[in-house]
Amino acid sequence: MPFQSTEFVNWFRSVAPYINAFRGKTFVIAFGGEVVADGKFVELTHDFNLLAALGIRLVLVHGARPQIEEHLAKNKLEDAYHHGVRMTDAETMVCVKEAVGRVRVEIEALLSMGLANSPMANADIRVAGGNFITAQPLGVINGVDLMHTGSVRKVDVAALNDRMEFGEVVLLSPLGYSPTGEVFNLTLEDVATATAIALDADKLVFLMDTDGVQDKKGVLQKELTISQAQAILSGKRKLPDDVGLFLPCAVRACEAGVARTHLISRHVDGSVLQELFSDDGIGTMVVESTLNTLRAATIEDVGGILQLLRPLEEQGILVRRSRELLEREIARFELLEHDHRIIGCAALYPFPNEASAELACMAVDGQYRDQGYGEAILNHMSALAKDQGLKKLFVLTTRTAHWFIERGFKEADVNQLPKEKKALYNYQRRSKVFVKNLK
């Protein structure tokens, strides 16, 4: 089918920048024992195999809550919690070890598959495990001794890096060990967060029951800064249990230098790939600060600007510019980047003798329109013009008149253009002129 072939080729090309950017990076991915219990881990292994094949350094952190609860029930032991933390006495610890061991063996078995005519064909995933996590007891909290329940004290970064440099995928269980030979029951979120921080990971990913973090109206928040996430956590709104559990970990990780933390649904097939290899993602990404950057363009940006302008030129919205012209005038351009990808641009052509400037080549990637990016570019260009002592900003447009009118521009006559610009006016194109006074 030609259309499907074209669609596949376009999609495959679209992920190339991510493949190049992710090669050699370190990702920590955490998932609960529910993924294994539900039989969904088979599909997840396909995604992990692909990530490893792309040269991504992987640390997987698994949980075992449902399996532990099952073992406790079989042994008729109480599953006791204190302030949301499982109390682990000696008998419970036996069940924890059995459950974690069984889950780990099952995960390693699935990661070892190499069936022909399957996504795991020719896979050669070597799984590394060991005493990488040093733990300490949580001790007594509000008069209650949590016994063998602990927290991460130290992560053996050198050993983990050695395993990953050797091409192995590291699998961490929610257990930690002390220098005295004790074993402690840990939470997967503590292990994953501490490991990501210690490794200075590029990404920390939590697979959870909900789609991510939603606002009061139930709209998924695709991107949150640390301050925005903290505001949500400190608000009065009741959050889903897994959001209340993982969002603080995301904040903690980003504050400590982890570049990106992702909260995504475990119920969507291929959710890890959809989140990591698409512009929009399907979950919530937490970052230290906004991913948007406004900056001056350089000669290296010409290709990205051309790619942004071409669709608008083909529609007749913008006048076509050659690569050579762009290269000569690159100093006139300012760019808006989102996560290092060019999503908007504009150029400023000053006419100092008449204290005015033309705003030209203003464009925003179609995927990012109606999100306030156009206004951000306009405000930025207006500020640049004012810094140059200019008093007016004008635009020539054939299609976007109302957008500029809504932002304070007023229609003007061609005769009101600077003399130099008026001499170049294309009367066949019949662009409308709009002018705004800069305050």
Secondary structure, DSSP 8 states (H G I E B T S, - for coil): -HHHHHHHHHHHHHHHHHHHHHTT-EEEEEE-HHHHHTT-HHHHHHHHHHHHHTT-EEEEEE--HHHHHHHHHHTT----EETTEE-B-HHHHHHHHHHHHHHHHHHHHHHT---TTSTTTT----EE-SS-EEEEE--EETTEE-BTBEEEEEE-HHHHHHHHHTT-EEEE-SEEE-TTS-EEE--HHHHHHHHHHHHT-SEEEEEESSSS-B-TTS-B-SEEEHHHHHHHHHSSS---HHHHHHHHHHHHHHHTT-SEEEEEESSSTTHHHHHHSSSS-SSEEEESS-SEEEEE--GGGHHHHHHHHHHHHHTTSS----HHHHHHTGGGEEEEEETTEEEEEEEEEEEGGGTEEEEEEEEE-GGGTTSSHHHHHHHHHHHHHHHTT--EEEEEESS-HHHHHTTT-EEE-GGGS-HHHHTT--TTTT-EEEEEE--
